[in-house]
Each structure stands twice: as structure tokens, then as C-alpha cells.
Amino acid sequence: MGSIIDLEKYAKENKVPIISKDGLKFIVEYIKKHKVKNILEIGTAIGYSAINMAKVDDDIKITTIERNEKMYAEARKNIRKFSLEKRITLVLKDALEVNAVGQYDLIFIDAAKAQYINFFEKFKNNLTQNGVIITDNLNFHGLTKNPEEIQSKNLKALVKKINKYKEFLKNNQEFTTKFYEIGDGISISKRN
């Protein structure tokens, strides 16, 4: 039997970025309130958020995509520990190369931040009529608010892309997005 505390400990010791507890609580509440049953997650890491989302209700099915083989192997092991392999489908591939079939009540984007716009555009047509796209890490440890203070060129470029994604969401005619100062910054986008 798996333990959430063990997952959190592993993530901390191995510097694996997992969703903040506040962010996770927010998403879990959303899933309960809106009776979400089908979830597509982009960015599995060790399976932490997928496992937590699946535990909300026995009817929830999740497809989660991870491109890193080491993370994929760790996630598989963790999903098995929680006996969730029948409800969580793990895909080892770059999300931009995955052709998702089916419709999802919730698409959770928590992967390569530089690709957020591409992920959004690629998978938006897999949403159910009332489905939403939830994105994490929009504050990126507070760095998106003061990009001029960043020394590292790579980090500055990444933060610029996250801010560009936020602008993309704000100006999107097809979707209405709400931003929440929860965890590391979360947005919920719903088709108009």
C-alpha cells in the first residue's frame, strides 16, 4: 500500500517538483464539486497529483503523460503501490506527440512551462462541453511578477514564456480564464 507522505518525501529528497499542497487541495475540491470523472494530465512526474486526483472518487479515470523515462518508471511503481493501475493510464511520450482520443472533464497542465500554449492548443478539443483546463505554476515561485530581477538568461526566457502564456489566456476569445493566487499560481480556463 502506498503512502502520500512517502511520495512527498521522495519528491523532496530527489528534488522532483510536485504541486503545492494548497494547489492540490484546490484541484481536489474542484474535482469533488464538479463531479469530474475523466482527467488528462500533462506532466506526470512521480504520479503524485494523478494519485491524489484518482483517490477523490472510485469512478475517476486519468490519462497522464510523461516524457522522462526515470519519472515514468517511478510513477508506474507508485501507481501500482496505490493499486490504481486500472484507473490511471500512464503514457511515456512527449505530450506534443500524443494524439489524445476521447473527451475529458479536466485537463491539467503541469509540464514543460515553455510549451504551455502548445499544450493548451493541442488538447483543448479533447474537453467535454463543460470541461476545464487547469494550469499550475503560473507565478513560478514569484518570479513572473519581477522578471527584470532574474539574473539567469535561461530562467528569464522561461519566465517570459510563462507570462506570454498568461497573456494568451487573458486574450483568448474562445475561453474565459480565472486566475488564483493559490499554491504557485493556478488558472482555470473554461470554453465560452
ROFIBA-998129 format. One line per 10 residues: their letters; for each residue x, y, z of C-alpha. Coordinates in steps of 0.05 Angstrom, whole numbers. Example, Ala and Ser with C-alpha at 12.3 -4.5 7.8 and 13.67 -1.06 7.14 Angstrom:
# residues 2
as	246 -90 156 ~ 273 -21 143
# end
This chain:
# residues 192
mgsiidleky	0 0 0 ~ 26 68 -18 ~ 30 129 26 ~ 23 202 3 ~ 74 222 56 ~ 125 175 24 ~ 113 208 -44 ~ 123 277 -15 ~ 186 254 20 ~ 213 223 -45
akenkvpiis	197 287 -83 ~ 233 330 -32 ~ 295 285 -27 ~ 301 278 -103 ~ 283 350 -120 ~ 222 329 -160 ~ 175 388 -170 ~ 105 367 -147 ~ 43 411 -139 ~ 39 450 -74
kdglkfivey	-8 425 -21 ~ -53 487 -29 ~ -55 477 -104 ~ -71 403 -97 ~ -126 417 -46 ~ -156 469 -93 ~ -158 419 -151 ~ -185 362 -108 ~ -242 408 -84 ~ -256 427 -157
ikkhkvknil	-260 354 -177 ~ -309 339 -120 ~ -353 399 -131 ~ -358 389 -207 ~ -362 313 -205 ~ -303 307 -252 ~ -295 235 -279 ~ -244 238 -336 ~ -178 274 -329 ~ -120 285 -376
eigtaigysa	-55 305 -341 ~ 4 332 -379 ~ 66 321 -337 ~ 62 260 -290 ~ 129 266 -254 ~ 124 213 -199 ~ 48 207 -203 ~ 34 250 -142 ~ -22 293 -169 ~ -52 236 -211
inmakvdddi	-56 191 -150 ~ -86 246 -107 ~ -138 262 -161 ~ -156 189 -171 ~ -167 180 -96 ~ -224 231 -96 ~ -273 181 -126 ~ -271 109 -149 ~ -303 128 -216 ~ -247 175 -236
kittiernek	-204 155 -295 ~ -139 191 -311 ~ -93 190 -371 ~ -26 221 -353 ~ 32 236 -400 ~ 106 237 -381 ~ 166 241 -427 ~ 221 227 -376 ~ 234 152 -371 ~ 260 155 -300
myaearknir	198 194 -276 ~ 153 147 -316 ~ 183 86 -282 ~ 176 118 -213 ~ 104 138 -228 ~ 87 67 -251 ~ 115 39 -187 ~ 76 89 -145 ~ 11 79 -183 ~ 18 4 -171
kfslekritl	31 15 -97 ~ -36 51 -92 ~ -70 -4 -135 ~ -93 49 -184 ~ -66 18 -249 ~ -137 3 -273 ~ -157 76 -267 ~ -93 114 -284 ~ -65 103 -354 ~ 7 124 -359
vlkdalevna	36 146 -426 ~ 111 151 -438 ~ 118 203 -493 ~ 127 277 -506 ~ 57 305 -497 ~ 62 343 -563 ~ 70 276 -599 ~ 9 245 -565 ~ -56 244 -603 ~ -106 240 -547
vgqydlifid	-172 208 -562 ~ -235 217 -521 ~ -262 274 -481 ~ -240 299 -413 ~ -276 338 -359 ~ -210 366 -336 ~ -143 375 -370 ~ -87 390 -321 ~ -25 423 -349 ~ 36 417 -305
aakaqyinff	94 401 -351 ~ 146 438 -392 ~ 127 511 -379 ~ 156 535 -445 ~ 104 491 -481 ~ 42 514 -443 ~ 10 549 -503 ~ 24 489 -548 ~ -5 440 -497 ~ -67 484 -489
ekfknnltqn	-78 489 -564 ~ -65 415 -577 ~ -112 387 -524 ~ -168 439 -519 ~ -210 399 -569 ~ -209 340 -521 ~ -251 377 -470 ~ -322 358 -455 ~ -374 413 -464 ~ -366 437 -392
gviitdnlnf	-294 416 -385 ~ -238 460 -360 ~ -163 467 -369 ~ -126 478 -304 ~ -55 503 -307 ~ -5 504 -249 ~ 59 544 -235 ~ 36 610 -265 ~ 73 650 -212 ~ 134 606 -218
hgltknpeei	159 618 -147 ~ 140 691 -152 ~ 188 703 -210 ~ 134 721 -261 ~ 119 785 -222 ~ 190 813 -226 ~ 223 783 -288 ~ 273 840 -291 ~ 306 817 -226 ~ 325 749 -255
qsknlkalvk	399 740 -268 ~ 399 674 -306 ~ 386 682 -381 ~ 351 614 -386 ~ 307 628 -327 ~ 289 697 -354 ~ 269 665 -421 ~ 226 613 -385 ~ 191 665 -342 ~ 178 707 -405
kinkykeflk	144 646 -436 ~ 100 636 -374 ~ 80 709 -377 ~ 66 702 -451 ~ 20 643 -434 ~ -17 685 -383 ~ -28 738 -436 ~ -51 684 -484 ~ -103 662 -433 ~ -126 733 -417
nnqefttkfy	-135 749 -491 ~ -165 683 -512 ~ -233 695 -545 ~ -252 621 -542 ~ -240 612 -467 ~ -252 652 -404 ~ -197 643 -352 ~ -197 657 -278 ~ -130 664 -242 ~ -120 643 -170
eigdgisisk	-64 662 -123 ~ -62 592 -95 ~ 0 549 -88 ~ 46 571 -144 ~ -8 606 -184 ~ -66 568 -217 ~ -113 584 -273 ~ -179 552 -294 ~ -199 561 -367 ~ -270 546 -390
rn	-296 548 -461 ~ -345 605 -473
# end
